[in-house]
Amino acid sequence: MEEKYIKPAISKIEAMIVLVSILLIIGVSLIRFEAPPHIPIFISIILLVGYSFIKKVSWKFTEKGIVDGVTSGIIPILIFILIGVLISIWITAGTIPTLIYYSFQLISTEFFLPSVFVVTAVIGVCIGSSFTTASTIGVSFMALGGLLGMNPAMTAGAVVSGALLGDKMSPLSDTTNLASSVSKVDLFEHIRHMMWTTIPMFVISLIVYFAIGHTSSDAQTDTIIGLMNELYGYYSVHPLTLLPAAIIVFLALRKVSAIPAMIAGIVSGIAVAVIMQPGFGIGDYMVFMQDGFTSKSGNEQLDEMLSRGGIQEMMWPVSLLILTLSMGGLLSKLGIIEKVLEAISSLVKTTGRLVLSTALTGIGINISLGEQYMSVILTGEAFEQKYQQIGLARKNLSRVLENAGTLINPLIPYGVSGVFMTSVLEVDVLQYLPYAFFCLLGPVIVTIYGFTGLSMVKNKDNE
């Protein structure tokens, strides 16, 4: 006989106290004590378990919250592992070295950051995945930025901004499809409506990147040219090595799911490596996939840049993701998030306040759960009726969900996207956060529109 679970009775004030306490633990631990994000999340889980005992909740109920939370993240966890394997195999095959070499030929070294922002955004729109964009061309740009003497945090900020711009505006993106689905808006109508915020955010970000991303050091350029020549001489820099990347782009355009697309990228990468690097045996590939590729070119800079990847490298973010999802599952199962959302939505009476409340809720769920999908789903479900009641078209809601949900997750140190970006770009979230201008502008611009009424379409003809 299936056991019936009874959700504990808690008040809105009680839920707010619990949530604020957890956020304080996380914030103080990360900022004041500079602790790894795993620790405050782990402490928060212990406190939530203790709270469930105080509320006399059965352990089976609490356990189910943890299991449900982790279950929701199985696909991202698998993607993390596949990305670790993909990076190591693509370095072995020469795919990433070729991307680095060709990127240097195309990118403006004088205006490096704006070039990175624009190119990453274009690729992001084509691929529809900020993860894939950051872990492929993003890794190449980080390497180039290091050779040019750019602050890694600035380069990472430009990569994250461009990758998220592309992800947000691509019809191939899962979060874009999710935001439109939750809000019951046509996908392309949703994308068109986002142009109102995306264009000014893009222009402002580009101007700032031009202002801070200028470099004209001849010495640095000479150095990087020398390094590119060494890279060309040691690694297999050849158009054929770009085949795995082309396959992933093609599969993305065909709307193939991320996991089979990643597997195709890995398998094709191994095939290219066998052709271009015939000296490696089966055992070598097994080591590369587990521990990552170790560069032995003899050039310290190149070896540091291209000794990457492997399943083991992804265990840090995977362990953090499991803890974060466990905490999120407990917060949802115990009804804490539900009560907080009820309290917030009850205060909404004007368009400006509605948009602001929606944005703050999306940000709050990102901070409390660390999960961008839940920030879109829960916020959308909480406010859909409010937009209808106040006479606003649903596409206004879907736009806010993207600007304050999707764009914020990479700025959370323990968020799924933030953890991923840190692991592949090798820059802490709090370091690149001040330079991820596009992401930072999202909730600001959409809230300004809410209070001014600009582009806030009224609900007619079921828009």
CORVENCOR-V6160 format. One record per backbone hydrogen bond with DSSP energy under -0.5 kcal/mol. CO is the residue of the C=O (numbers start at 1). NH is the residue of the N-H. If there is no record, write none. Layout:
# CORVENCOR-V6160
co->CO nh->NH
co->CO nh->NH
This chain:
# CORVENCOR-V6160
co->5 nh->7
co->8 nh->10
co->11 nh->15
co->12 nh->16
co->13 nh->17
co->14 nh->18
co->15 nh->19
co->16 nh->20
co->17 nh->21
co->18 nh->22
co->19 nh->23
co->20 nh->24
co->21 nh->25
co->22 nh->26
co->23 nh->27
co->24 nh->28
co->25 nh->29
co->26 nh->30
co->27 nh->31
co->28 nh->32
co->28 nh->33
co->29 nh->35
co->36 nh->39
co->36 nh->40
co->37 nh->41
co->38 nh->42
co->39 nh->43
co->40 nh->44
co->41 nh->45
co->42 nh->46
co->43 nh->47
co->44 nh->48
co->45 nh->49
co->46 nh->50
co->47 nh->51
co->48 nh->52
co->49 nh->53
co->50 nh->54
co->51 nh->55
co->52 nh->57
co->53 nh->56
co->58 nh->62
co->59 nh->63
co->60 nh->64
co->61 nh->65
co->62 nh->66
co->63 nh->67
co->64 nh->68
co->65 nh->69
co->66 nh->70
co->67 nh->71
co->68 nh->72
co->70 nh->73
co->71 nh->74
co->73 nh->77
co->74 nh->78
co->75 nh->79
co->76 nh->80
co->77 nh->81
co->78 nh->82
co->79 nh->83
co->80 nh->84
co->81 nh->85
co->82 nh->86
co->83 nh->87
co->84 nh->88
co->84 nh->310
co->85 nh->89
co->86 nh->90
co->87 nh->91
co->88 nh->92
co->89 nh->93
co->90 nh->94
co->90 nh->95
co->90 nh->96
co->94 nh->98
co->95 nh->99
co->96 nh->100
co->97 nh->101
co->98 nh->102
co->99 nh->103
co->100 nh->104
co->101 nh->105
co->102 nh->106
co->103 nh->107
co->107 nh->109
co->109 nh->112
co->110 nh->215
co->111 nh->115
co->112 nh->116
co->113 nh->117
co->114 nh->118
co->115 nh->119
co->116 nh->120
co->117 nh->121
co->118 nh->122
co->119 nh->123
co->120 nh->124
co->121 nh->125
co->122 nh->126
co->123 nh->127
co->124 nh->128
co->129 nh->133
co->130 nh->134
co->131 nh->135
co->132 nh->136
co->133 nh->136
co->133 nh->138
co->134 nh->139
co->136 nh->140
co->137 nh->141
co->138 nh->142
co->139 nh->143
co->140 nh->144
co->141 nh->145
co->142 nh->146
co->143 nh->147
co->144 nh->148
co->145 nh->150
co->146 nh->149
co->151 nh->154
co->151 nh->155
co->152 nh->156
co->153 nh->157
co->154 nh->158
co->155 nh->159
co->156 nh->160
co->157 nh->161
co->158 nh->162
co->159 nh->163
co->160 nh->164
co->161 nh->165
co->162 nh->166
co->163 nh->167
co->164 nh->168
co->165 nh->169
co->166 nh->170
co->167 nh->170
co->170 nh->173
co->173 nh->177
co->174 nh->178
co->175 nh->179
co->176 nh->180
co->177 nh->181
co->178 nh->182
co->179 nh->183
co->180 nh->185
co->181 nh->184
co->186 nh->190
co->187 nh->191
co->188 nh->192
co->189 nh->193
co->190 nh->194
co->191 nh->195
co->192 nh->195
co->193 nh->196
co->194 nh->197
co->194 nh->198
co->195 nh->199
co->197 nh->201
co->198 nh->202
co->199 nh->203
co->200 nh->204
co->201 nh->205
co->202 nh->206
co->203 nh->207
co->204 nh->208
co->205 nh->209
co->206 nh->210
co->207 nh->211
co->208 nh->212
co->209 nh->213
co->213 nh->112
co->213 nh->113
co->216 nh->218
co->217 nh->221
co->218 nh->222
co->219 nh->223
co->220 nh->224
co->221 nh->225
co->222 nh->226
co->223 nh->227
co->224 nh->228
co->225 nh->229
co->226 nh->230
co->227 nh->231
co->228 nh->232
co->229 nh->233
co->230 nh->234
co->231 nh->235
co->235 nh->237
co->236 nh->238
co->238 nh->241
co->239 nh->242
co->240 nh->243
co->242 nh->246
co->243 nh->247
co->244 nh->248
co->245 nh->249
co->246 nh->250
co->247 nh->251
co->248 nh->252
co->249 nh->253
co->250 nh->254
co->251 nh->256
co->252 nh->255
co->257 nh->261
co->258 nh->262
co->259 nh->263
co->260 nh->264
co->261 nh->265
co->262 nh->266
co->263 nh->267
co->264 nh->268
co->265 nh->269
co->266 nh->270
co->267 nh->271
co->268 nh->272
co->269 nh->273
co->270 nh->274
co->271 nh->275
co->272 nh->276
co->273 nh->277
co->277 nh->280
co->281 nh->285
co->282 nh->286
co->283 nh->287
co->284 nh->288
co->285 nh->289
co->286 nh->290
co->287 nh->291
co->287 nh->292
co->288 nh->292
co->289 nh->311
co->290 nh->312
co->293 nh->295
co->298 nh->300
co->299 nh->303
co->300 nh->304
co->301 nh->305
co->302 nh->306
co->303 nh->307
co->306 nh->308
co->308 nh->293
co->310 nh->314
co->311 nh->314
co->312 nh->315
co->314 nh->318
co->315 nh->319
co->316 nh->320
co->317 nh->321
co->318 nh->322
co->319 nh->323
co->320 nh->324
co->321 nh->325
co->322 nh->326
co->323 nh->327
co->324 nh->328
co->325 nh->329
co->326 nh->330
co->327 nh->331
co->328 nh->332
co->329 nh->333
co->330 nh->334
co->331 nh->336
co->331 nh->337
co->332 nh->335
co->335 nh->339
co->336 nh->340
co->337 nh->341
co->338 nh->342
co->339 nh->343
co->340 nh->344
co->341 nh->345
co->342 nh->346
co->344 nh->347
co->345 nh->348
co->350 nh->354
co->351 nh->355
co->352 nh->356
co->353 nh->357
co->354 nh->358
co->355 nh->359
co->356 nh->360
co->357 nh->361
co->358 nh->362
co->359 nh->363
co->360 nh->364
co->361 nh->365
co->362 nh->366
co->363 nh->367
co->364 nh->368
co->365 nh->369
co->365 nh->370
co->365 nh->371
co->366 nh->370
co->370 nh->416
co->371 nh->375
co->372 nh->376
co->373 nh->377
co->374 nh->378
co->374 nh->379
co->375 nh->379
co->376 nh->380
co->377 nh->381
co->378 nh->382
co->379 nh->383
co->380 nh->384
co->383 nh->387
co->384 nh->388
co->385 nh->389
co->386 nh->390
co->387 nh->392
co->388 nh->391
co->391 nh->459
co->393 nh->396
co->393 nh->397
co->394 nh->397
co->394 nh->398
co->395 nh->399
co->396 nh->400
co->397 nh->401
co->398 nh->402
co->399 nh->403
co->400 nh->404
co->401 nh->405
co->401 nh->406
co->402 nh->407
co->405 nh->408
co->405 nh->409
co->408 nh->411
co->409 nh->412
co->409 nh->418
co->411 nh->413
co->412 nh->415
co->415 nh->419
co->416 nh->420
co->417 nh->421
co->418 nh->422
co->419 nh->423
co->420 nh->424
co->421 nh->425
co->422 nh->426
co->428 nh->431
co->428 nh->432
co->429 nh->433
co->432 nh->435
co->432 nh->436
co->433 nh->436
co->435 nh->437
co->436 nh->440
co->437 nh->441
co->438 nh->442
co->439 nh->443
co->440 nh->444
co->441 nh->445
co->442 nh->446
co->443 nh->447
co->444 nh->448
co->445 nh->449
co->446 nh->450
co->447 nh->451
co->448 nh->452
co->449 nh->453
co->453 nh->456
co->455 nh->457
co->457 nh->393
co->458 nh->460
co->460 nh->463
co->463 nh->395
